[in-house]
Amino acid sequence: MTVSESEFYEVGMSLPADVRKHVALRLLETVDPDEAFHLASEAWLRTEAAAAYDRLKADPKTARSRQQTSGSA
């Protein structure tokens, strides 16, 4: 029997919180940290960073200076 990713997720989310935590930690132990970082950073670049760039390109007046983003005046 093959379980799809979404089916696995749904079953996992139905578990009690302490069991989900234990399962999640066990699953994380099976992931190559370098590959996981690469995949996460690529996903971030394609979604959040790309969306921020598109918003800035559409309205350059929304740009903030380095001082504004770091909180110092």
C-alpha positions in Angstrom: 0.0 0.0 0.0 1.3 3.4 -1.0 0.5 6.5 1.1 0.5 9.9 -0.6 2.3 12.8 1.0 -1.0 14.5 1.8 -2.5 11.4 3.3 0.7 10.9 5.5 0.4 14.6 6.6 -3.3 14.2 7.5 -2.6 11.1 9.6 0.3 12.8 11.2 -1.7 15.9 12.1 -4.4 13.7 13.8 -1.8 12.4 16.3 -1.5 13.8 19.8 1.0 16.7 19.9 3.6 14.8 21.9 3.5 11.9 19.4 3.7 14.4 16.5 6.8 16.0 18.0 8.5 12.6 18.5 7.7 11.5 14.9 8.8 14.9 13.5 12.2 14.7 15.3 12.7 11.1 14.2 11.9 12.2 10.6 14.3 15.1 10.8 17.1 12.8 11.8 16.8 11.1 8.4 17.3 14.3 6.4 20.7 15.5 5.2 21.2 18.9 6.8 22.9 20.4 3.8 20.2 19.2 1.4 17.5 20.3 3.8 19.0 23.8 4.0 19.4 24.0 0.2 15.8 23.0 -0.3 14.5 25.4 2.3 16.5 28.3 0.9 15.5 27.6 -2.6 11.8 27.5 -1.6 12.2 30.8 0.3 13.9 32.4 -2.7 11.1 31.2 -5.1 8.3 32.3 -2.8 8.9 35.0 -0.2 12.0 36.7 -1.7 10.5 36.7 -5.2 7.2 38.2 -3.9 9.1 40.9 -2.0 11.1 41.7 -5.2 7.9 41.8 -7.3 6.3 44.2 -4.8 9.3 46.5 -4.8 9.6 46.4 -8.6 5.9 47.3 -8.8 6.2 50.2 -6.3 9.8 51.4 -5.8 8.6 54.0 -3.3 8.1 51.2 -0.7 11.9 50.7 -0.6 13.4 51.1 2.9 17.0 52.2 3.7 19.4 50.0 5.7 18.9 52.3 8.7 15.1 51.9 8.5 15.3 48.1 8.4 17.9 47.8 11.2 15.8 50.1 13.5 18.5 52.7 13.9 17.9 56.3 12.8 
